[in-house]
Amino acid sequence: MKIPSTLVDVDLDDLPVVDTDVIVIGAGIAGLFTAIKASESYQVLMITKKSLLDSNTRYAQGGIAAVIADDDSPEYHLQDTLMAGAGLCSRNAVDVLVHEGPDGVKDLIRMGTTFDEENGVLALTKEGAHSQRRILHANGDATGAEIVRALSEKTKSDPNITLWDDHFVIDLLKNEAGECYGALVQKPDGSRVIARGQATILCTGGAGQLYRYTTNPDIATGDGIAIAYRAGALIQDVEFIQFHPTSLCYPGAPRFLISEAVRGEGAILRNIKGERFMERYHPLLELAPRDIVARAIVSEMESTKSTYVYIDVTHEPEEMVKHRFPTIYEFCMRYGLDLASDWIPVAPAAHYMMGGVKTDLHGATAVPRLYACGEVSSTGVHGANRLASNSLSEAIVFGRRIIERIKLLEPLAIQGRSLTSSEAALEHASSLDSAPELRKDVAQQAVVERRLKLQKVMLRYVGLLRTAKTLQKAIDELSRQHSFFDTRLTRREEYEFANLLTCALLTAQAALHRDESRGGHYREDFPESNNAKWQKHIVFHIETGMSEEWILDA
């Protein structure tokens, strides 16, 4: 089924143009860190569709993985990551991550991030599938919020960074040579502007909103993956969706993340009969890889006819629980649940997409001058199943590498009229603060209903447990929405739905094609891994369609 290469038909010559050196699309740790590094050498335009504080990073509780302790080593971290990735990691990419991660953490500290300490040294905890204590955390269980706070403050005070909050990138723009020279952007008032630069970096996060139950915020609509796909980038491994095993499952409460670090500090899982069950599924018990724990929970829910299991940390000292997990403790208390004395009802929820825009070891995509960093990218680090707390590490390691690669670019000659000056760009951005919101009407409600229907289809047919029958059902249901691409799209929620539909179709098609089980992709009709046939990536290109690529450095 053909997906259009652009969402809107517009005469670019009629639009105002803003010039900069480097365009960063998205916030979170990937966007903020990369923009700050870029600003050391360039003028940077940072575009966020909501604000600097709205991203998946803000909700990251557990921490950031890096080799800090004397009894740890990059080789241990590498082996843990390869094991979790289920044979689909790029060993070279993981090697980069584990060796360069500690310097990235030092950069974060220099940028103002304050990590927790014990007795004057950085405090480290352990999470599922890690063999060592190597997870740095901040304010107990508010690591992401602390990183976003520090990097946001530095970004806002940086004279070389121009910030466009509440702007939506509709599509990327390419010249006749196929190079990305910027993006078509919609402003808060609905008008459009062209942002042009020497390099464009996607830091748009994941696609958790593909599913009705997710730990991701509303903005995680797969925008970067979809716009990169339309621009001709390669998209790989999108069948691998990580469902976090333990999100709060309680009437009236959102699917709030109960960090893996809770299990790392000794919490156990019980079914509704009160039985500890992980010993029946994996020798690492509650600290098994996330995909195994999530499927074990689903199995227990089915066998006990329940919609949840319990996470139990009541055997640990109350003061430790309150001190180590203040955010989780306070959130649960809002709903009358005491983490220190109650068993907390939890169930799996969509959490992270292992695949995304395919990049090399410097974040470069198949489209010249287009780069990707963070969850939107597929560097080869995560393979079929991300190791806990490696995502924040990946963002800083590859963000630094992208900027080093950009320094090698030759100046891009752009045909056309003169660009606006930096002063005009700043004036443009500041004049939008009072712009009115787009009018909400019946058309918007229709898109909301389409989105909910898509989420239900993905939950029912492309969830934790898949079969050829359910996946084909999903593709059939999603294909009926294809006519949406033929309508005249003008609103942000319409662009978001188009992006979600694109990601959903790619995910379902890849999941149907991969007739085996591996990591975050589990086929009940093919429950075993098949290395002889499937130790390879499934890759999509808008013109050539779906292909397979063997792993050369697993």
N, C-alpha and C positions, 0 to 999 in steps of 0.2 A: 504494500500500500504506500503510495507516494505522499510524502510530507513536503509541503512547499519550502523553498529556500529562504523565503522572507514572510513575515507576518502581515506586513502592510505594503501597499503600493503608494509610494510618495515620491515627488520630484525633489531630489536632494538639493538641486540648485536654488530652490525657493527657501531653504532653511538657513537660519543663522549658524555660524560656525565658531567654535571655541577651540583654541590651540593650547596644547601643553606638550610636555615631553613623554610622560608615562601616564597611562590611564589605568587605574585600579578599580575594578567593578566588584563591589561587595565589601563587607566589613569582617567581623570575627577576627580570630587571631591571624588567619592567613592574610586578609586584606590590610589590617592595621599594621602588622609587623612588616609586610612587604612594602607598604607605602612609606613607612618610616625609613626603611633601608634605602628605598629609591630616592627619598628626599635628600639624602646625603650628597647626591650627585645631580639630581634632576628636579624640574618642576613637576609636581604630581597633581593630577585631578582624581579625586576619590569619589566614586558614585555609589550611594547606598539607596536601596529602595524604601528604607524606613529611617533608621538612624544608626549611628555608630554603636549604640548599646544593644541593638537587636540582631542577634545571630545565635547559631547553635552554641558557639563558644561560651556565651554568657551562662548557659545552663549546664556546662561541663562541671561535674562535681569531683570525680575521682582524682584527677591530676594529670601530670605530664611525665612520661617515661623517659628517663635518661640515666646513663651509667655514671653514678656519683660516688657510691660507696667503694671502699678499698677492696672489699671481698667480692665485688661484682666485676664484670668485664664486658666489653663489646661483643665478644664471642658468645657469652651466655645470652645476652639480649638478642643477638642474631638468631641463635638456635630457638629461642622461645618464639620469636616472630615467625620463623619458618614453620615451626610446628603448628602454630595457630592458623597460618595461611593455607594449610592443607595442600601443599604441593603446587600452589599457583603464584607464590611470591617470586619476584625478581631478586635473586640473591645479591646482585650488584646494587640494586636500589636499597635493600635492607642494610647492606654493608655501609652505604652512605649514611643512612639514618642513624645507625648505632654509633658510628664514629664521630659524626658531626653534631649529634643531638646535645651533648654536654656544652659545647660552645654556644649553641643556640639558647640554651637555658641561661648562660652567663649574659647573653645579650638581653634577654628578658629582664634579668635583675638590673642591668645597667639602665634599662628603659623605665625602671620604677616598680617592677613587680616585686611584691614581698611574699616570699614563701615561708611556710611554717618552719620553725626551728625547735630542736630539743637540745638542751645543754650547749647552746651556742653553735650547733651545726645543723645543716638542713635536715629536716625530718623526712624520713622515707617510709612508705607503706608498700604493701604487696597486694596485687590484684590477680584475678583469675588467669591462669596459664603463664604467669611470670614465675621464674624459678628463684628470683631474688627480690629483695625489697629495693625498688628503684623508682617508686612513684612519688614525685614531689607534689605537695598540695598547699593550698592557701586558705586561711580562715576555716580550717577543718575540712569542710566539704564544699567550699565556694571558690574553687581554683579558677574556673572559667570567668567568674564575675570579677575576681581580682585582676586577672590578666587583661580583661576588657577595660576595666577602670584605668589601669596604668597606661595601656597603649592608647586609649581614647584621649586621655589628658595630654599625652605627648603629641598625638596627632593634631589636636585642636590648637596647640600652641606652636606648631611648626609653620614657619612662614613660607615654606616651599610646598605646602600641601593645601590645595583648594578643595573644600568639601561641598559636595552636592547631596544633601539629605533629601529623602522623599522623591527621588528621581528613579525612573524605571528604564532600563536598557531594553529596547525592543529587539534590535538586531545588531550584529556586527557589520562593519563595512569593509570591503576589499577593493583594491585598485585593479587595473587590468593585468598586472603581474601576479595577482592572487595573494598579495600581501594585505594583512589586516592593518588598516590605518585609523581605526577608531570605531565609534558606535553611534547608532541612532537612538536618541534618548528622549523620553517623554517627561516633561516637567509637571509639577504638581497641578498646574492649571490646565493641563491637557495639551498644551502646545508642544512642539518638538524642536530639538536642537541637535546639531552634529558635534560630537566631541572627537577631535582628531589628535593623534599623538604618534610618537615614534614606536611605541610598544603598548600593547593592551594586555592586561593580566586579569584573568577571571578568578575571583575569590568568592564565588556566590554560594558556597555551601552545598548541601545535599537536597534530597527530594523526599523527606519524611512525610510530606503531605500527600504522597501517593496513597497513604493508608489512613483509615479512619482513626485508628489508635496509634499514636506516635508520641515520642518524647520531644519531638522537634516543634519549634514555634510555627505560627501560621505562614511565615515568609519562606519556609523551606519548600519551594515549589519547583525545584529542578531547573531554574531558569538558565543557569550557566551551561548545563549539559545540552539543553535544547537549542540555545542560540549558537553554541559551538557546532552542534550537529548541522544546523542549517547553513553555517558558514563553511562547512567542508572539513571540519576536524573529525578525527576518529574517536568513536565512543566504544569503550570495552568494559567487559565484566559486570554489566549492569544487572545481570541475573542474581548477583550476590548481594542480598539485602541482609543486614544484621538486625535481628530483633533482640533488643535488650531484654534479658530474662525477667528483670524485676522492676516493673513500673507499678506505681500505686494503683490498685483496682478497688475503688470504694465509691459507693453511691454519692453523687454530687461533687466528687473531686475529679480534677483533670488527671491525665495519665502522667503523673509526676515521677521523675526518675528516682529510684532508690539505688544509689551508687553501688557499683561492684565492690568498692572499698569497704562497704559494710560486711560483705562476705569475707573480704580480705582480712578484716579485723575479728573474724570468728563467727559471724552469723551463720545459721543453718537454715535449710529449707524444709518445710513440713507440708504434707498434704492436709486436706481438711479433716482427716482422721487424727491428725497430730503426729503422723509417722514421718520420720526423717527418711528421705527416699533416694538421695543422690548416690548412695552406695550401690544401688542397682544399675546405675548408668555409666559411671566412670570412676577410675581409681583416685582421681583428683577431687572427687566429691564436689562441693560447692564451688571450688576453684577450677573446675574444668572450663574449656573454651566456651564462649558465650553461646554458640550455636547448639552445642550439646546440652547445656543447662536449659536453654529455652525449649528445646524439643522434649526434654525430660519433664519440664513443667507442664507442657501441653499434654503429654502422655498421662501424667497424674491427674490433670483436670478431667480428661476424658474418662479415665477409669473410675474416678470418684464422682463423676457427673457434677462437677463444680466449675465455676468461672474464674477461680483463682486458687493459689496456694498461699502459704504463709512464709514470710521471712522472720526469723526469730533470733534476736540478739539479746534477749532478756537475761541470759546467763552471764553476760559481761557486766562489769561495774557500771552503775548508773552514771556516775560522773564522767567516766571515759566516753560513754555513748553521747552524752550531751556536749562534751568538749570537742570530740572528734567529728561529730555530725550535727552541728548546730542548725544548719539550713534544713536538713531532712527532719530533724526533731521538731523544729518550729512549724514546718509545713504540716506534718502529720497531726500536731496538736490542734491546728485549726479545725480539724475534722474529728476531734475527740479521740485520736489515736496517740498513745504514748510509746514511742520507739523503745524506751528503756524498760517498759513493763508489759507491753502488748505485742502479740504476734501481728504483724502488719500484712494485710492481704495484697498480693502482687500477682501480676500476669505479664507475659511478654508484650512488647510494643515495638513498632518499627523505630529504628534508632539511627542507622548509619548505612550509607551506600558504599560498598567497597570499590565499585567501578566508577567510571566517569569519563572525562576527557583524557584520552591517552596522551602521555607526555614522555619525553626522554628524561635523562637524569638531571637536566637543568630546567625542567618545567616547560620546555618548548613543545608545542602541538604540531600537527601536520600542516597547519596554516602558518606561513611565515609571519613573524612579529606578533603572534598570539600565544600567550602562555596561560597556564592554569596552575593553581596552588590550593591546597587544602582539600576538603571533601569533594569538591567538584572535579578534582583531578583523579587520574588513575596512573600513579607513578610506578606501580608494581610492588610497593611496600606491603600492602595489606593482603594481597592474594585473595583467597576465597573467604577469609574471615579475619577481620582486624583484631590484633592483640590490643587489649585494654590500654588506654592512655597513650597509644602510639600516634593518634590523630593529631594532637597538639604538637608533638615532636615533629611530625612530618611537615606541618605547615611552616614552622620556623626554619627547618633545614632547607626545604626546597624554595622557600621565599628568598633566602639569602642567595641560593644558587641562581635563581631567575635574574636577580639584579646583576650578578657577576656576568651572566651571559648577555644581558642587554647592553652592557658596556662595550661589547665587541661589535655591536651593530653599526653598519654604515648609515649615515643620515638618509632618511626617507624623503625623496623628492615627490611632493604632492602637487598634481596639476590643479588649477582652478584659482579662484579669486583669493585675495589676501585673507589671512586669518585674523581674528580679533586679537588684540594685545592681552597680555596677562592682566593688566589693570582692568580692561573691559570684562575679562572673564570673572574677576573677583566681584565687579559691580553686578554682573549678571547673576551670580550665585546669591549675593546678599539681597538682591531685589525680590527674591522669590519667597521670602519668609511669610509674607501675608497673602500669597496666592490662594485663591479659593480651591476647595476640594472639588473633584469631579462630581457632577450631579448623580445621585443614586436613584434608580427607578426600577421598573419592572424588569428591564433587560438585565440588570445586575442580579436580581433575584433568580433569574433563569440560569445564570452562570453558577451561582451558589448551588443550585439544585443539581446541575451537571457535575459539579465538583464532588458533591456528596455521593452521587451515583458512581462516579469513577472510583472513589475511595472504597466503597462497598464492594465493587467488582474486584479490586486488587486484594482486599482483605479476604474475600471468600475463595478466590481462585488462584491468586499469586502470592499467598502468604507463607507461613512457616512450612507447611506441608503441601506438596504439589503433585499433580499427576498430569499425564498428557490430556486427559479429558477435561480437567478443570482449566488448564492453561489454554486449550483451544476455545473453551467457553469464554474465557477472559478476552482473548483476541477477537472473537466474534462480537462480543458486547462492546468492546472499545472501538472496533471498526465502524460500528453504527454511528459513532460520534464524529467520523471523519469529515462530514459535511460542515462541521464547525469551522474548519480551515478556510472554507469558501465564503464565509460571511465577512462583512466589513468590520474589522476589529479596531476599536478606538479606546477601550478602557483597560486599565491596569488588570482588573480581575479577569478580563477576556484573554489578555496576553498570558497571564499565569495559568489559566486553564489550558490554553494551547500548549504551553510548555509541559504541564503535567501530562496531558494526553500523549505528547511525543515521548516522554520518558516511560510512561506506562506501556505503550506499544513496544518500545525497544526492550523493556524488561521482560514482558510476557513472551515475546518472540525468542529472546535468548534463552529463557527458562525452558521453553518447549524444545528448543533445538538441543540443549545439553541433557541428553538422556543418561544421566548418572546423578549421584549425590556427592556434594563436596562443599564443605564449609557452610556458608549462609544460603546455599541452594540445596534443598532436600526434595528428592522425587520419591514418593512412596512406591511408584512402579519401577524405579531403578534405585534401590536403597544403597547400593555399593558404589564406591569410587572406581573409576576405570582409567588408570593412568595410560594404558596402552592407546586408548582412543582420545582421552579428554584432558591430558596435561597440557592444555593450551587455552588461549583466550578466544572468546567470541567477540568479533569487532564489527562495528557498523560504520558505513560511510553513506552519505546521502545519495551519491550517484551510483556507487557500485554495490550497495546493499550489504548483506551479512557475509562475513568470511571467518576463517579460523586461522590462528597463528600459534604455532608450537612455542612452548616456553624453552628458551635456549640457555637460561642461566638459573634454573630452579635450584 
